[in-house]
């Protein structure tokens, strides 16, 4: 082998070695994704069951940890304690997370779905057939959830206050139980609870979120310190894979469909009807911001928030996927 050929071989070997070394030297990183069994986050479950996020982040040497929670308020606790990095939250928990005392950012909108929220009562209860019948009734939902805001909207719509009802704070797991044993005359809940209870004749719909001017905005919230540590690329990829997963909902394979039915506790026939109630586009619109501002006003009215803050200053848009 002549000298020039030797140089070329050496250069190719060196380049390959450097490329291999660079890949090996990528720092190990972790992302902890906090999720709750709400139909508003179906694409995230699809991405999870298909390993879309793990596969996309593998070349970055990122480990994905999935964290399952019952509802938004407990996800907030985990984010605030630095035990989670990104959480999927309804509008009320999202505002509480973004308030000035917490260092969080809104990085995208997971879904919108006014029809995915509803007020339910027992199917045979003739004492409550419309929103006009709620005075002096026991209304149950999760305190600090979107359901809580809907209760306030109901009261405002009927010229009532919380003094005119008995507000019952329950966990998300107790919706069916509260109706069945009479802990509540009505519950304010969301999908997939609505489809599961109504389709099994365990509840009837009194009103939907659309009738109560509820936008049903669900958000992606990320810790500021996680972004500041140079992990914005991870969050961007998660949102990108979420968008890809949302585009696959109409053609899920049987394995993914069954897993989705299991976690949401509904059957395969209900999946399509539930998903059709949502817009899963990830970008943040002006309407989304205005809806979150209305939620902020609600939280101030119940003394869960001291004052307004600029939501626009809590948006980190660099992670949004390209159209």
Secondary structure by P-SEA (a helix, b strand, c coil): ccaaaaaaaaaaaaaaaaaaaaaaaccbbbbbbbbcccccaaaaaaaaaaaaaaaaacccbbbbbbbbbccaaaaaaaaaaccccbbbbcaaaaaaaaccccccccccccccccccbbbbccccccccccccccccbbbbcccccaaaaaaaaaaaaacccccccbbbbbccccaaaaaaaccccbbbbcaaaaaaaaaaccbbbccccccccccbbbbbbbbaaaaaacaaaaaaaaaaaaaaaaaacccccaaaaaaaaaaacccccaaaaaaaaccccccccaaaaaaaaaaaaaaaaaccccccccccccccccccccc
